[in-house]
Amino acid sequence: DVIHLFLHTYCQLQVMSQSAFNLLRWWRVSKWNVDVLMAHSKKLGKVPTHVSLVFLEEGVPMEDLVKPIVWCICLGVTTVSLYDYYGRLRNNKIEIDKELREYYTSFTKDSKTSPKGGDLRANIKFVSVENGRNDIVHAARTIASEVLSGCAPHITQNTVEDYLKVFSHDNPEMILKFGTLHSLAGYPPWPVHLTEIISLPTCHLISPTDFLDSIRKYNKIEKRVGK
């Protein structure tokens, strides 16, 4: 199929060009530490309290994957959720935790500025497509059971969230999506009805400026809360 080949080639070229651009930016910001990040973040505006990082590309090096997590923590983000379709990130939780601590130590070493997050106390969640399906099914079954038994509360959006396990009253304010797929690929649908979605073509060689630019885009979006 010619159209499919064209689209596939276009997406690959987009990723390659973004990676080359990121390499140049990485060279310029390779000496950044938490002091520089905090200095450049002073005019960011509101930083979301819950950021969800959605990885929809293959082969992201672990050292690149953990960088936006550390930057979130340094800016005071209290919850960081990591999503991939198959749940491979959850399976590599120990390796991610090890790489995360190494990069955090390196990024904050000899700094004069204390990160807003203090240390690695952010609530880090691992999410996959199964969480979305299973969570909603579990909530629906529990509500139905309580309705049949006559002990169910008045059902509203807030009470439904009481039954959700993964995102119970802790919905992400911002999704930072990595990859050229124009979809959230099965991301749990319930918590994203008011979430702002920012996309980057790749996480390869991601730089702090890419991350800060994403926060700036988030703050420029008019928050109409569904109105």
C-alpha positions, 0 to 999 in steps of 0.5 A: 500500500503506497499511502501506508508506506508514505505515512510510515516513511514520513513518521520515521523521518520525523523521528530521525529529524527530531532525534538529530535536533535533540542531539544538537540541543543535548550538546548545548544543555549537557551541563545542565543541573538542577540549578539551571533547571530551576533558574529557567523554570521561574517564569513557567507559571503553574506546574501540574501536580500530576504528570503522566508520561506516555511512551508510545515508541520502542527502544527508548534508552533507560537514561532518557526515560528517567530524565523527565521523571527527575525533572518533574520531581525537581519542579515539585510534581507530586505524582508521575505516572508512566504508561506503556501499552504492554506494561513493560515499564512495570516489569522493569520497575527495579531497573527504572528505580536504579537508573532514576536514583543514579540520574537524580544524584548526578543531576542534583550533585553540588547544586546550590538550589534545593529541588522543589520535590526535595528528594525522590518522594514523588508518587510514581505509578505504572500504568498499562492498557489493562489498568484501564479496562480492569479498573472500569470493569471492577468499578462497574461490578462493585457499583452494580453489586451495591445497587442490588444490595441497596447500599450504593450511594448516589452515583456521580462522577466523584463517587465513581472515582471512589471505586477506581484503583489506579486514578482515584481522585488523582487524575493527571493534569498533563500528559506528555506523550512520546512517539508519532502515534496520534493516539493514546493507545488504550490509556485509561479513558476515565481520568483524562477527560480534563487532561491537557495532552502535549506531544513530542515525537520522541524521548530519545536524547530529550533535553530539559528545554524540551521538557520546559517547553512542554510545561509552557505549552500546558500553561498556554492552553485555556483551561475551560474544565469541559465548558 
